[in-house]
Amino acid sequence: MHIESGDIQGIIDPALHGDYDLQSMWKIAEKALMCVQPHGHMRPSISEVVKEIQDAIAIEREAESSISEDENMTRNSVHSSINMGSMDLAAAENYLAIDDSIARPTAR
């Protein structure tokens, strides 16, 4: 009933505390519904089920990595701002020069 009405969150374990990607949950729920069809020929093969679970896990990992990247960018931005605020102008120029030399490799 929850899935038919579009309420996937109504069947998700509350112990997850919202720490999941809705797209991956929908993939699993849809495949689960196919698995309980009354006739065997209407049910997916185990390999289809495994593939769907692997796809859902990949979606979760992508979501986790994008969240981690966002957190790291925020931390790095705050850290850089603090460091730049404590440097004098000459030190900042040296800091930028080091970054430029790393960003542009030279021929050997």
Stockholm file with secondary structure:
# STOCKHOLM 1.0

chainA/1-108         MHIESGDIQGIIDPALHGDYDLQSMWKIAEKALMCVQPHGHMRPSISEVVKEIQDAIAIEREAESSISEDENMTRNSVHSSINMGSMDLAAAENYLAIDDSIARPTAR
#=GR chainA/1-108 SS CTTTTTCGGGTSCGGGTTCSCHHHHHHHHHHHHHHTCSSGGGSCCHHHHHHHHHHHHHHHHHHHHHHHHHHHHHHHHHHHHHHHHHSCHHHHHHHHHHHHHHHSCCCC
#=GC SS_cons         CTTTTTCGGGTSCGGGTTCSCHHHHHHHHHHHHHHTCSSGGGSCCHHHHHHHHHHHHHHHHHHHHHHHHHHHHHHHHHHHHHHHHHSCHHHHHHHHHHHHHHHSCCCC
//
